[in-house]
Amino acid sequence: MKAFWRDAERQVQTEHELREVVETVQRLDAPTMLFLEGEGKQMLVVGLGHPESVLTFIQSDGQSFHSLGDPNRTGRIRFWCRDQIDEFMEEMAVPEQEAVKAALQFLATEQRPSTIRWEADW
């Protein structure tokens, strides 16, 4: 599985390797989105480095989903995403440790993690 963030990229195959990548991203100077791309081109994107995270899952057919925390929340949460700071709706926010669990499940299954409540984008 390919893991990439900002200008970095690394192959990860084991839970230990993914945890190392997660810790690296968490230590960056700003909350950052980590992209995990499976062999079938499905992708999980996870916000790290903030007490709360937002996630996006993109199936190999292009259909996408986002995490759903508390749909009554308003406001924005910011993460460095590729080459810029992006804002995400706070209603998407889940605890960061739940997002890390979802990333580990994605590593194991390459499927949309069942530990997160999802909402279709379109």
C-alpha positions in Angstrom: 0.0 0.0 0.0 1.2 3.5 -0.8 1.2 6.1 1.9 1.8 9.7 1.0 1.5 13.2 2.6 2.8 16.6 1.6 6.0 15.8 -0.4 6.7 12.4 1.2 5.8 8.9 0.0 6.4 5.5 1.5 5.2 1.9 0.9 3.6 0.3 4.0 2.8 -3.4 4.3 2.6 -4.0 8.1 0.8 -2.4 11.0 4.2 -1.4 12.4 5.1 0.5 9.2 1.8 2.2 9.1 2.0 3.2 12.8 5.5 4.7 12.0 4.0 6.8 9.2 1.1 7.9 11.4 3.5 9.1 14.1 5.6 10.9 11.5 2.6 12.8 10.2 1.4 13.5 13.7 4.7 15.2 14.5 4.5 17.6 11.5 4.2 21.4 12.2 0.5 21.4 11.1 -2.4 18.9 11.1 -2.0 17.0 7.8 -4.0 14.6 5.6 -2.4 11.2 5.1 -3.4 9.4 1.8 -3.4 5.6 1.8 -3.8 4.0 -1.6 -4.7 0.3 -1.9 -3.6 -2.1 -4.7 -7.1 -1.7 -6.4 -6.7 2.1 -6.4 -9.2 2.6 -3.5 -8.1 5.3 -1.1 -8.5 6.3 2.5 -7.5 9.9 3.5 -7.1 10.5 7.2 -6.4 13.8 9.0 -3.7 13.5 11.6 -2.0 15.8 14.1 -5.2 17.2 15.7 -7.3 15.8 18.5 -10.0 15.3 15.9 -9.8 13.8 12.4 -11.7 13.8 9.2 -11.7 11.0 6.8 -12.5 10.4 3.1 -12.9 7.0 1.4 -12.8 6.7 -2.4 -13.8 3.5 -4.0 -11.9 2.2 -7.0 -15.0 3.2 -9.1 -14.6 6.8 -7.9 -17.5 6.9 -5.5 -16.5 8.8 -2.4 -17.7 9.0 1.2 -16.7 11.2 4.2 -16.7 10.5 7.9 -19.7 11.7 9.9 -19.2 12.6 13.5 -21.9 14.9 15.0 -24.1 16.2 12.2 -25.2 19.1 14.4 -21.8 20.6 14.7 -20.9 23.7 12.7 -17.6 25.3 12.0 -14.5 24.2 10.2 -11.4 22.1 11.0 -8.2 22.7 9.0 -5.7 20.2 7.7 -2.7 20.5 5.3 -3.9 18.6 2.2 -1.4 18.1 -0.6 0.0 21.5 -1.2 -2.4 23.8 0.7 -4.5 24.2 3.9 -8.0 22.9 3.3 -11.1 23.4 5.5 -13.4 20.5 6.4 -16.8 20.7 8.1 -16.7 19.9 11.8 -19.6 17.6 11.4 -17.1 15.2 9.8 -14.9 15.2 12.8 -14.2 12.0 14.8 -11.6 11.4 17.5 -8.1 11.0 16.0 -7.6 7.6 17.7 -10.7 6.3 15.9 -9.3 7.5 12.6 -6.0 5.7 13.3 -8.0 2.5 13.9 -9.8 3.0 10.6 -6.4 3.4 8.8 -5.2 0.1 10.4 -8.4 -1.7 9.3 -8.0 -0.3 5.8 -4.4 -1.6 5.7 -5.7 -5.1 6.6 -8.7 -5.2 4.3 -8.4 -2.4 1.7 -12.1 -1.9 2.2 -14.1 1.1 3.6 -13.5 0.8 7.4 -16.5 -0.3 9.4 -15.4 1.5 12.5 -16.4 4.9 11.0 -19.9 6.2 10.2 -19.8 7.3 6.6 -21.9 9.5 4.4 -21.9 9.4 0.6 -20.6 12.5 -1.1 -23.0 12.3 -4.1 
